[in-house]
Amino acid sequence: MCVGVSSQAIMWKTLATTKAEKFLNVTQVVNHVLWWISLVILLSFSITYLFKTIFFFEAVRREFKHPIRVNFFFAPLISVLFLALGIPHSITSSLPSILWYFFMAPILLLEMKIYGQWMSGGQRRLSKVANPTNHLSIVGNFAGALLGASLGLKEGPMFFFSVGLAYYLVLFVTLYQRLPTNETLPKELHPVFFLFVAAPAVASMAWTTISASFGIGSRIAYFISLFLYFSLVVRINFFRGFKFSLAWWAYTFPMTAVATATIKYSGEVTGLATQILAVVLSGAATLTVIGVLVLTVVHAFVKRDLFPNDFTIAISAEQPKQKKWLKQLTNGSLGNSTRGVKVLDPEDTRIDIEAPPLSNAVCHTV
């Protein structure tokens, strides 16, 4: 959600500042409003997750060690980069370049952990765990390169762009091979396939900023993202037949990234066709964000079924050691939280409690 809304702020800022789209008479007011909304959402979720870390540290530990869930730790980091990229000119026209190093340090550390496991992680090697959510780590490289280049840096952005390009090629080939060792994603998570589109779209914008032109490299990456975008859009049956969930937010950011890249492309290759394409993709991305946001609010506050398994996810059946003051605070809330399905981790002798049923108080070992 944070990435989807913050990327919209960038898109509307690009619409307002691109000469080819001046006929739309877009002002930066929309960018300003979306930027503040993105900031509020990011702060709200960060504070909520901080409380989760304090009171349910074992759940956070399990998420961090999980080969799939760990990819989502990139989302808030990418959101911070997007907030820096989409910051309204009325707030500041330029950020100090030193901030880029603080933003990229946690991304680099997280990538070293994940990419190392892809090569030598046993059950966590890429051929075993590859799925579209792995693209989040790749997007972090390209988004960091884009921000660094926009701040006037050279070597740092090139470093992250090179790393992102290398691992994108590896991940792209691995996902397309669909090795027998890969686990098939459930149908409810099919929206994350749109993350295929995000990496080359952001890479296109990053290389444009690094090279100061929408040259051959930028166009290759852009056309790859555009082809993947339309190849997914036409597969209607692949993206229907399942209920709404937070996974639908995976539609928003990739669509917005392609739209933003198209706006930049229309500024380089001017013409009626590119202008129409930019408007159509921007409109589709905006309507998608609005639609998913409305559905999220309805299911969260009206139907109240946004979290069908509203117990703590991935809490160990073996209670972790806690300090006395923390144990006193959490005794009341953790007393009945160990109901659910036990999932054995092949690399860990402890037991996870995953996706516990709402009505069954008996533990079943899987």
N, C-alpha and C positions, 0 to 999 in steps of 0.2 A: 504494500500500500504506500509506504514512504517513497519507494523508488518510482512508482507510477505517477504520483502527484508531483514530485519534485522534477521529474522529466518533463511534465507538462509545463512547468514554469519556464524551463529552458526553451521549449518549443515556441511558446508565445513570445518570449523575448526575441527569438530568432525571427519570427514572423514580423515583429515590430521594427526590426533593424535591417532587414534584407530589402534592398532596393527593388528587386523583382516583384516583391509582394506589397509594394507601397499602395497599389490600387485598392487593397483591402481596408486601408485606413485604420490599421490596428494600432492602438496605443499601448504603452507599457503598463497601463493600469492593471490589465489582466495578469501580466507577469508579476506585478507587485502583490496582488491579492493571493495568487497561487503560491508564491514564495513564502508568504507568512503562514498560509495554511499548511504547507509542507513542513515548515519549521515547528509549528505547534504539534502536528502529527508525530514527527520524529522525536520531539522532547517527551510527548505523552507516552509513546511506546518505550522509549529508553528508560523512563522512570518506572514504568510498569515492569519491564524486564529486570531492572535493578532490584525491585522488591522480590521478584521471582528468584533472583540470584541469592538474596539474603535468606528467604524463608524456604526455598526449595532448591538449594544448591546442588543436590544430587541430580535433579532433573536437568539443570544446566550442564552439569558435568557429562551426563549421558548424551545430551544433544551435541556437545562439543566433540565427543568421541565417536559419535555416529557418522559413518562415511557419507551419508546423504544429507542429514540435517546440518552438518557443519558448514555446508555451502551457504546456508542462509545467514551465517554470521557476517557474510560480505554485504548483505542488504543495507544495514545502517551505515556502513562505511561508504558504500556507493552513494547513498542518499546525501551524506555530508559533501561528497565531491560534487554532486548535482546541485546542491544548495549553493556551493561556492561558484559554480558555473552560471547558475541562473539568478544570482543576486542582482536585484534591480539597480540601475544606474543612480536612482535617487538616494540609495543607501551608500553606495561607494562605486567609483568607476574602476578601481583596481584594488586587489588584495596584496598584502605583502607576500613575497615568494617563499618566505620561511615557513608559512603555514602549510605549504604543499608537502614539506618533509614530515611534518607532524601527521598529516592526513595519510600519507603513504606508508609510514612505518608499520602500523598494525596490519595493513594489507600485505606488505612484504613478508612479515612474520607468519601470517596465516597461510600465505601461498607456499612458503617454504615447508610448512607442515604438510599441507595437502598434496603438493606436487611430489614431495618425497615419498609419501605413502602410495601415490600412483605408481611409482617405480618399484618400491621394495616393501610394500605394506601388507603382503600376504592377502588376507581376505579384503583388504582395502585398496588393492591395486586397481588401476583404472579399468582393465578388462572385466573386472568383477562388479564394480560399482557404477560404471558409466551410465549417466542419464542426463537429460537436458538441464537439470538444476546445476550441474557442474559448470555451465556457462557463466554463472554468476562470478566465479573467480576470474574468468577470462575478461569479463566486462570490467571488473575492477582495474585490471591492467590498462585497458584502453581508455577508461574514464580518467584514470590518473594521468596518463600521457596527454590526454586532451586538456586537462586543467593545467598541468605543468607547462605545456607549450603556450597556452593562453596567458600565462604569467611571465613569459619570456625566457623560460628555462630551456636548455638544449639536451644535455647528456642524460639527465634523469628521465625525462619523457621518452627519449629514444630507448633507454634501457627497458622501461616497462612496456613500451610498444613491442619491442623485440621478443620479450618473454611472453607477452600475450599472443603474439602471432604464432610463435613456436607451439605453444600448448593448445591454441585454438585448432591448428591443423591436426595435432594428435587426437584431440577430443572429437573433432568433426569426423575423422576417419573411423575412430573407434565406435562412435554412435551409429554411423551408417553401416558398419559391418554387422551390427547386431549379433555379436558373438553368443554362442550357446550359454556362456557363463553369465551374460547380462540378465538381470531380473526384469521382467516385463512390468511396466508401470500400470497401475489400475486405471480404469477408464476415467475415474473422477479427477485424475491428475494429468489428463491429456492437454489441458491448457498450457502446461509448462513447456510443451513442444515449441511454443512461440519464442522461447528463449534462444532457439536456433537463429532467429532473426537479429537479436539484439547485438551480439558481439561484432559482426561485420559492419553493422550500421554505425556503432560507436567508433569502430576502427576507422571507418571512412572519414568521420569528422575529426578524429584525432590526427590522422595523417594530413588532412587538409590544413590543420592548424600548425603542425610541425613543419610542413613543406611550404606553407604560406600560399598554397594554390590547390584547387580541386583537380589535381593532375591524374596521371594514369593509375597510380596506386590507390588514390581515393576513389576513383571511378570503379576500379575492379572490386573493391570491398563493397561499395554502394550497390553495384549491380548484383553481387552475390546476395546481399540482404534483400534487395527488391525481388529477386527471383524466389528466394525462400519464402518471403512474405506471401506472394501470390500463390505459390505452390501449396501453402497451408490454408489460405483463405478458401480455395476452391474445394477443399476436402471437408465439406459441410458435415457429412456423416461421422467423421472422425471426432468432431467437436460438439456433438449433441447426444442426448440420451442419458445425461447424468445430472444430478441435482446441483444447485448452486453451492459453492464453497469458496473459501478464501483463495483457493488455487486459481480462480478466475482472474485474480489480479495479475497473473502472469501474462494475460493478454495486453495489459495497458502499456507497460514500459517498452516492450519491443515495437509495438505499433507506433508509439510516440517517437522512438528513436529513428525508425525508418522515415517518419514524416519530417522530422527535423533535418535528417540527412538530405531528403528530397528538397526541402526549402533551400538548403545551401547549394544543392546541385542546380536548382532553378536560377540561383544568383549567378552561377558560372555559365550555364548553358541557357541563355534567355530564350524564351519563346512561349507561345500560347500553350503548347502541350505540357511543358514542364511546369508552368504556372497552374494549370488545371490539376495536374497530378499532385502538386504540393497542397493545393486547397482541399482536394478530395481526401488525401491521406491524413491531413491535419484534422479535417472534420470527422473522419472515421475514428481517429485516435481520441479526440475530445469526447465524442458521443459514447465511446466505449468506457472511458474513465467515469463519465457521469452515470452511465447505466450500471456499472459495477459498484460504484459508490452508493447509489440508491438501493440496489439489491443488498449490499452489505448492511446498510442501516435498517432495512426492513427485516432481514433475517436476524439481526442482532437484537433489535429492540421491540419489534412487533411480533414476529413469529418465534423469536428466541430459540432458534435451532441452528445458529451459526456454528456452535461448538457442540456437535452431537455427543462427543465424549468429553464432558466437561469436568472430568477428574484430572488430577495432575498426571501429565504424560511422562513416562520414562523414569518414574521414581523406583529406586531399588527396593526390593522386598526386604533387604537387610538394611536397617536404618543406619545412616551414616553417623559418625561421632560428631556431636555438637557441643559447643560451649554451653555452660549452664544457663546463661541469660538467654541464649537463642533457643535452648531446649524448652525453657519455660514459656517463651513466646509462641513456639510452634506446636506445643503439646495439644492445644485445642484444635488446631486446623489439620494436623497430620494424623490424628487418631484414627480416622476412618478412610484414609487415602490410599490404603494398600490393597484395595480390591481391584481385580482385573485379570488380564491375560498375561501370563509370564512368558517372556520371550528370551530364549537362551542366546547369549552372545558368544559366538564361537571363539572369540579371542579374550573372553572375560569369564571368569568362573562365577561372577555374581549374576543376579537375575534382574531383568528389566520388567517393569509393569507397563505394558504398552496398550493404548487404545482400550481401556477397560470398559465393559458394558455398563449401561446405566442401571439395569435392573437385576444384575446377577452379582451376588455377594460372594460367590465361590470362585476360587482361583483355579484356572485350568492351565496346565503346562502344555506349551506348544513346542 
